[in-house]
Amino acid sequence: MSEDSKKLSSLERVELAARDLGLDIAIKRMEQSTRTAEEAANAAGCVVGQIVKSLVFVNAETHGLTLLLVSGAHNADTGYILATYGLRLKRADIDRVRDETGFAIGGVGPIGHRVKLPVFIDESLLGYDQVWCAAGRPDSIFACDPKILAEKIGANVIRVRPS
């Protein structure tokens, strides 16, 4: 992301990133909070599984941030992810998340980060025709096709928990 784009608001960064990626999205600012998966599902009028939780972790080997896009119906099982994919993850400090991504917890989107992050996507999200993602604020969301999103951002598809 350019120095100029780092000065944009979080919503503007998401819009710019979508445009740069060729994603056709419409950000919706809601009257109610969309901070949690349940709140976002209520606001969007969808099932909680269609909500994309953007979870930021620290990769214990590289010490860099890593983004997991997880269905609102799931929790990321870091033990399972380590055993299955060799990816050792630990939760990132909220200040570091804000400083490096430009988003506060509850508004972290899958796109528009201040820095490039490796991205992994929960395979269960790909079973939906449409999912809803945070758009940079805890009251803003956008819908997209999860397969197109994964392709455009170069996300690695993984299972985030045992079956």
Secondary structure as UniProt FT lines:
FT   TURN            3..4
FT   HELIX           5..7
FT   HELIX           10..21
FT   STRAND          28..29
FT   HELIX           37..44
FT   HELIX           48..50
FT   STRAND          51..59
FT   TURN            60..62
FT   STRAND          65..71
FT   TURN            72..73
FT   HELIX           78..85
FT   STRAND          89..91
FT   HELIX           94..101
FT   TURN            105..106
FT   STRAND          119..122
FT   HELIX           123..127
FT   STRAND          131..134
FT   TURN            138..139
FT   STRAND          140..144
FT   HELIX           146..153
FT   STRAND          156..158
//
